[in-house]
Amino acid sequence: MITELQGLPDGVTGFEISGKVRAEDFRDVVLPAVERAAASGDVRFLFMISEFAGMSGGALWQDLQLGFEHLRAFKRIALVTDIGWVHHLTGLFGWMTPGDTRIFSLAERDAAMTWVEG
């Protein structure tokens, strides 16, 4: 499930990911937020992941489409998690993500916010 975070600084869009991510999460939560952010300029995302049970095939497809459709709009993505394998995979494949991507621990949430906002 993906829920949009509220109360973030202007220009930053945040999400909390928990459990299993499905295509509907991208369609109903992420896509509208990306379109709003892209319309106002740069896309700067903060993803908080405390637990992750995988993605459905449809969610993976939606994620790939989203990146291609708004490729030039993405400026920064901060991934905040203590899940080791997510850190590892992001380190290996982060270069494929549009814009700059950095990984932060949950304890570094404020640093992640400062970085993604800058």
Helices and strands as residue ranges (DSSP letters): E 2-4, E 13-17, H 23-25, I 26-30, H 31-40, E 43-49, H 57-69, E 74-81, H 84-93, G 94-96, E 100-104, G 106-108, H 109-117
